Structure formats: structure tokens, C-alpha cells
Amino acid sequence: MATSGVPEEERDAPDTESGGSTEGPDTRRGSQSTLVSRNVTVSGRRTSMRLEGAMWDALHAICHREGRSLHEMCSIINEQRQESSLTASIRVFIMLYFRAAATDEGHRRAGHGSHPHHRPDADGSTGPV
């Protein structure tokens, strides 16, 4: 069992067909990137996607919670996407998924809003004090 709660056989291996592991930073543009490339089958077609490690972890956690494979979840997101790219749609989906699950009590327990620069304003918005 992987640390994200997803069985190892359901985690897609990184794309290594192009001559090396893509798990490390991408330095093609001269600066290091935190993007990780993985192969995913979306609606029956294999494609490569690059997301931050934290995004991959979040996506795997969602798949585990929803009882779906990574490939199924990416296919569902792709069929409903409105953003210009699949990776943009996945990032938005992850944010909306966890935002919908967030509660005021959960935020309080996590210590959110305790920083002086993030105290809620009188109108409920968050801004500098």
C-alpha cells in the first residue's frame, strides 16, 4: 500500500520511455521545475501529464476516496472539462473537490485564519489587517 492510500498497482508509473526517469526536476528550460510527468490513459488514449507532486498526491487521494482508478478519474474530468487543457482541468477539479469538503470547523482545527494578515474582515472576506 502506498503512502497516499492507493495500492501500488493502481499508481501509474512515470514515463521513462523518453530516455530517463521524469520523477526528478525538469531542467529543459534552464530552471528547475517541480512538475512530475506520468502516463495516464484518458478515455482509452494514453497521454502524458505533468503536475506538481502535491497535485499527484491529491489526485491519488481523491481516487482512493471515490473508489476509482487514476485513469477513470482523469477520463471523467476530461469529459466534463471547460479549461483549455487537461492538466488545468485536473488542478481546478482538485481545488474544487477539497474546497467543497472544507468546513469552518476544519479550518479552525487546521489553524487557518490565525495569522494576523489573514483575519476575516467585517464582511467575511480575508485581507490584511
Secondary structure, DSSP 8 states (H G I E B T S, - for coil): --TTSS-GGGS--B--TTTS--SS-B-TTSS-B-EEEEEEEETTEEEEEEEEHHHHHHHHHHHHHHT--HHHHHHHHHHH--SSSHHHHHHHHHHHHHHHH--HHHHHHTTTT-SGGG-B-TTS-B---
